[in-house]
């Protein structure tokens, strides 16, 4: 029993805090300063591995170089050669606070406001670590490595990040062997392969915050395509939910790349939707306006304007409607009531002619607007500034399919080929909203492909190519 022993003629062991294979953590009394300290002890026992010593020495060197009020301060490092134990000891400042894990185990729940405060505090610590030269990656952010002081007014309490035993620098990652460290449930996919980048810490933070919000360990929550599915077990705002999904995106290309960017997203939006115009990937010359935020996406398609194809359509519409007008006048001049069947016979042809005229007018002066938020989908048509077709909004959860149809050709019974323009369809139950195709507003295939990609990513649903 090591409790009560004095190490290095200075540190009296008082209480054991934690234990891992080959490692133990103690609270000790510094007989020189009369203050409490934390001692981490690496023992040369049967569990000892040289990689453990490498990580232990790296932790000591890293702590020695850090200076942040929310990170324990390095105090001492020495070799232990006592009768009952041999190894190395790292001494750091003692922080009188409980871990988030201890709070959760005791039954404490965290409000959304508190989750945001903790997120902001840890992000500020990560901004400091990741901005060092070389950047320092913690690699083991989880509830048991985040300390939380007592509440103070509206503050959740002072937040601290501890246990740098898995720390890695970017330079160390780029050269030499790679050691897989971390905790299952909080490790991003790339970390399982021994690769870590600053965004890896952001994934771990996101998983930690999901634990705080749900009360469930991330590994116990269902997954789909490596994404943690937590929507149904939390009562969070849509903006925070989407932000947490951003942090825990399994793909590095899709995950937020820096703590600065993550914090800015919180600060700029004040946890409310913030609409930002998108131009990346938008085809050159396109007049489509696409804006999206954490919980809303809106597409505005202006009039397509004059197209050469309208000349043919307009000429055919004039000829068609002129013939139907002549037919109808002739039918009306016939004796009543014998003329009634002929007049009724002309009505479907008038409908077809009217649709041709409508297509030309709407293409020249009409616009479309699609808006999707976390509750519903609305699709509106406007002409000359007046919204005249506003179908009832549909629940967002009813979106069942997103289909992109490339431009293709069809043949009639005589073998004549007809070009069918590209089309984008959004299916909501049995209802379908379409862009492009044979609708009145003409869109290029590049524009439709861009819209399809944006909708697929925002809705997080597969894109089918029909």
Secondary structure in CASP SS format (residue, H / E / C, confidence):
PFRMAT SS
TARGET T0000
AUTHOR 0000-0000-0000
METHOD secondary structure of the structure
MODEL  1
X C 1.00
X C 1.00
X C 1.00
X C 1.00
X C 1.00
X E 1.00
X E 1.00
X C 1.00
X C 1.00
X C 1.00
X E 1.00
X E 1.00
X E 1.00
X E 1.00
X E 1.00
X E 1.00
X E 1.00
X E 1.00
X E 1.00
X E 1.00
X C 1.00
X C 1.00
X E 1.00
X E 1.00
X E 1.00
X E 1.00
X E 1.00
X E 1.00
X E 1.00
X E 1.00
X C 1.00
X C 1.00
X C 1.00
X C 1.00
X E 1.00
X E 1.00
X E 1.00
X E 1.00
X E 1.00
X E 1.00
X E 1.00
X E 1.00
X E 1.00
X C 1.00
X C 1.00
X C 1.00
X C 1.00
X C 1.00
X C 1.00
X H 1.00
X H 1.00
X H 1.00
X H 1.00
X H 1.00
X H 1.00
X H 1.00
X H 1.00
X H 1.00
X H 1.00
X H 1.00
X H 1.00
X H 1.00
X H 1.00
X H 1.00
X H 1.00
X C 1.00
X C 1.00
X C 1.00
X C 1.00
X C 1.00
X E 1.00
X C 1.00
X C 1.00
X E 1.00
X E 1.00
X E 1.00
X E 1.00
X E 1.00
X E 1.00
X E 1.00
X E 1.00
X C 1.00
X C 1.00
X C 1.00
X C 1.00
X E 1.00
X E 1.00
X E 1.00
X E 1.00
X E 1.00
X E 1.00
X E 1.00
X E 1.00
X C 1.00
X C 1.00
X C 1.00
X C 1.00
X E 1.00
X E 1.00
X H 1.00
X H 1.00
X H 1.00
X H 1.00
X H 1.00
X H 1.00
X C 1.00
X C 1.00
X C 1.00
X C 1.00
X C 1.00
X C 1.00
X H 1.00
X H 1.00
X H 1.00
X H 1.00
X H 1.00
X H 1.00
X H 1.00
X H 1.00
X H 1.00
X H 1.00
X H 1.00
X H 1.00
X H 1.00
X H 1.00
X H 1.00
X H 1.00
X H 1.00
X H 1.00
X H 1.00
X C 1.00
X C 1.00
X C 1.00
X C 1.00
X C 1.00
X E 1.00
X E 1.00
X C 1.00
X C 1.00
X C 1.00
X C 1.00
X C 1.00
X H 1.00
X H 1.00
X H 1.00
X E 1.00
X E 1.00
X E 1.00
X C 1.00
X C 1.00
X C 1.00
X E 1.00
X C 1.00
X C 1.00
X E 1.00
X C 1.00
X C 1.00
X C 1.00
X E 1.00
X E 1.00
X E 1.00
X C 1.00
X C 1.00
X C 1.00
X C 1.00
X C 1.00
X C 1.00
X E 1.00
X E 1.00
X H 1.00
X H 1.00
X H 1.00
X H 1.00
X H 1.00
X C 1.00
X C 1.00
X C 1.00
X C 1.00
X C 1.00
X C 1.00
X C 1.00
X C 1.00
X C 1.00
X C 1.00
X C 1.00
X C 1.00
X C 1.00
X C 1.00
X H 1.00
X H 1.00
X H 1.00
X H 1.00
X C 1.00
X C 1.00
X C 1.00
X C 1.00
X C 1.00
X H 1.00
X H 1.00
X H 1.00
X H 1.00
X H 1.00
X H 1.00
X H 1.00
X H 1.00
X H 1.00
X H 1.00
X H 1.00
X H 1.00
X H 1.00
X H 1.00
X H 1.00
X H 1.00
X H 1.00
X C 1.00
X C 1.00
X C 1.00
X H 1.00
X H 1.00
X H 1.00
X C 1.00
X C 1.00
X E 1.00
X E 1.00
X C 1.00
X C 1.00
X E 1.00
X E 1.00
X C 1.00
X C 1.00
X H 1.00
X H 1.00
X H 1.00
X C 1.00
X C 1.00
X C 1.00
X C 1.00
X H 1.00
X H 1.00
X H 1.00
X H 1.00
X H 1.00
X H 1.00
X H 1.00
X H 1.00
X H 1.00
X H 1.00
X C 1.00
X C 1.00
X C 1.00
X C 1.00
X C 1.00
X C 1.00
X C 1.00
X C 1.00
X C 1.00
X C 1.00
X C 1.00
X H 1.00
X H 1.00
X H 1.00
X H 1.00
X H 1.00
X H 1.00
X H 1.00
X H 1.00
X H 1.00
X H 1.00
X H 1.00
X C 1.00
X C 1.00
X C 1.00
X C 1.00
X C 1.00
X C 1.00
X E 1.00
X E 1.00
X C 1.00
X C 1.00
X C 1.00
X C 1.00
X C 1.00
X C 1.00
X C 1.00
X C 1.00
X C 1.00
X C 1.00
X C 1.00
X E 1.00
X E 1.00
X E 1.00
X E 1.00
X C 1.00
X C 1.00
X C 1.00
X E 1.00
X E 1.00
X E 1.00
X E 1.00
X E 1.00
X E 1.00
X C 1.00
X C 1.00
X C 1.00
X C 1.00
X C 1.00
X C 1.00
X C 1.00
X H 1.00
X H 1.00
X H 1.00
X H 1.00
X H 1.00
X H 1.00
X H 1.00
X H 1.00
X H 1.00
X H 1.00
X H 1.00
X H 1.00
X H 1.00
X H 1.00
X H 1.00
X H 1.00
X H 1.00
X H 1.00
X H 1.00
X H 1.00
X H 1.00
X H 1.00
X H 1.00
X H 1.00
X H 1.00
X C 1.00
X C 1.00
X C 1.00
X C 1.00
X C 1.00
X C 1.00
X H 1.00
X H 1.00
X H 1.00
X H 1.00
X H 1.00
X H 1.00
X H 1.00
X H 1.00
X H 1.00
X H 1.00
X H 1.00
X H 1.00
X H 1.00
X H 1.00
X H 1.00
X H 1.00
X H 1.00
X H 1.00
X H 1.00
X H 1.00
X H 1.00
X H 1.00
X H 1.00
X H 1.00
X H 1.00
X H 1.00
X E 1.00
X E 1.00
X E 1.00
X E 1.00
X E 1.00
X E 1.00
X E 1.00
X E 1.00
X C 1.00
X C 1.00
X E 1.00
X E 1.00
X E 1.00
X E 1.00
X E 1.00
X E 1.00
X E 1.00
X E 1.00
X C 1.00
X C 1.00
X E 1.00
X E 1.00
X E 1.00
X E 1.00
X E 1.00
X C 1.00
X C 1.00
X C 1.00
X E 1.00
X E 1.00
X H 1.00
X H 1.00
X H 1.00
X E 1.00
X E 1.00
X E 1.00
X E 1.00
X E 1.00
X E 1.00
X E 1.00
X C 1.00
X C 1.00
X E 1.00
X E 1.00
X E 1.00
X E 1.00
X C 1.00
X C 1.00
X C 1.00
X C 1.00
X C 1.00
X E 1.00
X E 1.00
X E 1.00
X E 1.00
X C 1.00
X C 1.00
X E 1.00
X E 1.00
X E 1.00
X E 1.00
X E 1.00
X E 1.00
X C 1.00
X C 1.00
X E 1.00
X E 1.00
X E 1.00
X E 1.00
X E 1.00
X E 1.00
X C 1.00
X C 1.00
X C 1.00
X C 1.00
X C 1.00
X C 1.00
X C 1.00
X C 1.00
X H 1.00
X H 1.00
X H 1.00
X H 1.00
X H 1.00
X H 1.00
X H 1.00
X H 1.00
X H 1.00
X H 1.00
X H 1.00
X H 1.00
X H 1.00
X H 1.00
X H 1.00
X C 1.00
X C 1.00
X C 1.00
X E 1.00
X E 1.00
X C 1.00
X C 1.00
END
